[in-house]
Structures are given as structure tokens and as C-alpha cells.
């Protein structure tokens, strides 16, 4: 029993590491962001379709309403990815990933607006901690500063991701995670195809190994492993482990991009990640 639990923890940690590569890859790949996302989605949709067929996953929706929900939430996912990669490009991996990881607090604050969940006043305190962390990331609040721009784009990306996550709460309990991810990346492949006609796509000739890594390792394998881990862990437990993504991302960026985070970044990041862990532990306590 302990060996099985350890195995599941290792798979969840591996999923977190794989997903963490999005920061370094998003920063490194030298192509227009919309083109990067298109290739990411197009290749990931092929990988996920093959996986679903191999595993004989049902690809049909029970109702048309569920299909519409997946479609709309996919658009929020697309905006999240584009703005997240923009945050990485204008600042660095540490700023982009840490700003993005404000999303659990946005979920806690926004969820009562979309569902019957009651607002918890404690979220105001946690939100204040996040704001303090964001302040350390960009203390000058100079909108012409690349760090400040990275923080703002990262926070906007976090809000989009939070809305997408809230919208998927019900479908995730009904449908296979890989099937949902397949339809999301397929939707974005169709929505972003126009980018191939208005943006420079010639970079794919030299960048395709890294784009394949982003599509296969980060998106298809990483997200599939993470979704599958929810069968063995509570969402709160998985969230605590997943909150180490910025840590892994910063380490990967240090070795491959030679990016060294400042003390302000480390302090702000610690506050943001601590808030995520606190909220995850609190939510676990409520459910138990």
C-alpha cells in the first residue's frame, strides 16, 4: 500500500516537473506567441487523440451544453496561454510563473460569482498576502518596466486560467480528463489557425524540437499525468504539490537560460506559494 502511494506521489511530482517546463520553453522558443500556441495545440491534439483512441476513451458529450462549456472555457485557456507566454517574453520565467500562480486565490474569490459556493472572508486575508507578494515582484509599479509588465500580464493570465478552471469544475467530474484536454486544444487549433497566415511561421524549421517538447512533454503528457493523479489524491493535495511548479520552473530556467532570480522575486514568490499552500490545506480541512 505504501509502495503504491509512493508511486502515485512520484508520478504526480513528475507531472509537475513536466508542466514546469512551459516557462523555460515559452521563453526560449523564438517564434510569434500565437504561432507557438497553435503548434502546441495542433501537435498536442494529435497526441491526445491517439492516446484517447488507444485507451478507448469515449469522445462524445452527454449534452450540447457541455460541449459549449468546453468550447468557451478553451477560449479562456487560449487567452491564458498567450498572455502567460507574453509575460515570459517581456520579463523572465520567475516573474511569469510566480505571477501566474496567483490563480488559486482568484479561483477562491471568483467562484462564488459563478456558483452557489459561499464567499469566505479569509480569502480577503489570503488575497492581501498575494498582493504583498506581487508588490515584491514589481515594487516600483513602473508600467514601462519589463518586470511590472510581466507581473500584470501574468496576473491577467491567472484570472483567465481561474475562470477556465471554474468552468471545467463540473465537466471534470463527468468526463475523462484527456478527452477534455483533447477538445480544448483542438478548439484552440481551429481558433488560432489564422495566425499561420498573418504571422511569420518560418521559425518552426529551427524551433520544431522545442515545440514538440512543449506539445508532448508539457501539454499532452504533463497535463494527462496530472489529471490522472486526481484519481488517487484530493484536489487540495494535488494543488499543494503542483504549487512547486514555479520552483521547478525557476530551477530549469537557471540551468538552461542562465536566469538568476532576485531576492525580491524569491520573497514575493515565497508569499504567493505560501498562500496557495495555506488555501489548499484549508480546503482539505473543510472536506475532511
Secondary structure, 3 states (H helix, E strand, C coil): CHHHHHHHHHHHHHHHHHHHHHHHHHHHCCCCHHHHHHHHHHHHHHHHHHHHHHCCCCCCCCCHHHHHHHHHHHHHHHHHHHHHHHHHHHCCHHHHHHHHCCHHHHHHHHHHHHCCCCCCCHHHHHHHHHHHHHHHHCCCCCCCCHHHHHHHHHHHHHHHHHHHHHHHHHHHHHCCHHHHHHHHHHHHHHHCCCHHHHCCCCCHHHHHHHHHHHHHHHHHHHHHHHHHHCCCCCHHHHHHHHCCHHHHHHHHHHHHHCCCCCHHHHHHHHHHHHHHHHHHHHHHHHHC
